[in-house]
Amino acid sequence: MGARNASHVGLVGGSLEERLQHSRVPPIESAWVLAPLRREGDEERLREFVAPGGVHLEIGFGRSHHLADLARHFPDAPVLGFETRRAWCRMAARRAEREGLSHLRVIEGDARPYLDAWVPDGSLAACYILFPDPWWKKRHHKRRLFVPEFVERIHALLAPGGALVAKTDVPAYADLIESTVLDHAGFSLAGTTADDSALEALPRSHREKKCLELGIPYSAFRFVKEPLR
Ligand SMILES: C[S@@+](CC[C@H](N)C(=O)[O-])C[C@H]1O[C@@H](n2cnc3c(N)ncnc32)[C@H](O)[C@@H]1O
C-alpha cells in the first residue's frame, strides 16, 4: 500500500503533498529526513526505522527543540517527527545532525497518510500531539487531528500500555480531546499535569514554555492504551 494515491485533503490550500510539490523552497536533502513519496529507497528506510517498534512519534513538532529533547530523553528508541512546515523540518534535521541524534528522523508532511501506509500497528511506545491547531471555524473542524477515526488509528499504532500525550491551551479543544479519546473503549486517562509524574518528566514544547512564561493555563493528558473490552 502506498500513500502516493491518498487523496488526503485537510489542510490550508487543499492537499498538503500537492502544496509541498509546488513550494518554491527546495526540498530538504538530509539523511535525517525521510521522504518516501519522492526519494528512491526512503520507503524502505522508513519501514526499517520503525521496524524495531518502541517508536516515540510526535505529530506537529513545530520549532525543532522539543523533538530533539525527546530524542535525548529516549536515547535508545526510534524518534519520528512529522511537521507540515518545511522550514521547521529543515531546522530539526540540522539540529539532529549537529547533535548527532542518529535515532531521530523527520518527515515533512501531513502525518496521517504516512501512518496509514508505512507504520505498522503496535509499533509506537508513545504519540505526542502538543498544542495542535484547533481549527476554530466549524467548516474546518474536519481538519482536526482529534476525530474518532484518527484516535482509532493511533490506538492501533500504539503497543499495549503505550501512551497518547496531548496538550492544549484551548479549553474547548481540551474538552473535545478528552471526550474523543475516552469515547474510544481502548483508552484510559492515566494522568493530567497536576498529578502525573510521567507527564512532568517529559520535555516542554515551545508553546508549553510560552504558556508557562506568560501564565496561560493549559491542559495536559496522558492516555494509555488498554486492551479492548
Ligand atoms: C500550534 S503548532 C504547535 C507546535 C508545537 N507542537 C508546540 O507545542 O509548540 C501546531 C503544529 O502542527 C503542525 N501540523 C498541523 N497539522 C499537522 C499534520 N496533520 N501533520 C503534521 N504536522 C501538522 C503545524 O504545522 C504546526 O507547526
The ligand as a Gaussian input file, in Angstrom:
#p B3LYP/6-31G(d) Opt

LIG

0 1
 C        0.125000      25.150000      17.084000
 S        1.529000      24.400000      16.432000
 C        2.261000      23.624000      17.857000
 C        3.725000      23.322000      17.678000
 C        4.396000      22.542000      18.832000
 N        3.822000      21.219000      18.970000
 C        4.345000      23.284000      20.139000
 O        3.718000      22.767000      21.082000
 O        4.945000      24.372000      20.219000
 C        0.862000      23.009000      15.527000
 C        1.858000      22.438000      14.542000
 O        1.339000      21.244000      13.962000
 C        1.646000      21.211000      12.577000
 N        0.646000      20.321000      11.973000
 C       -0.694000      20.548000      11.899000
 N       -1.340000      19.503000      11.342000
 C       -0.374000      18.564000      11.080000
 C       -0.410000      17.255000      10.488000
 N       -1.565000      16.721000      10.085000
 N        0.770000      16.573000      10.367000
 C        1.938000      17.129000      10.758000
 N        2.023000      18.380000      11.319000
 C        0.887000      19.077000      11.479000
 C        1.586000      22.677000      12.146000
 O        2.360000      22.934000      11.001000
 C        2.149000      23.380000      13.383000
 O        3.553000      23.543000      13.313000

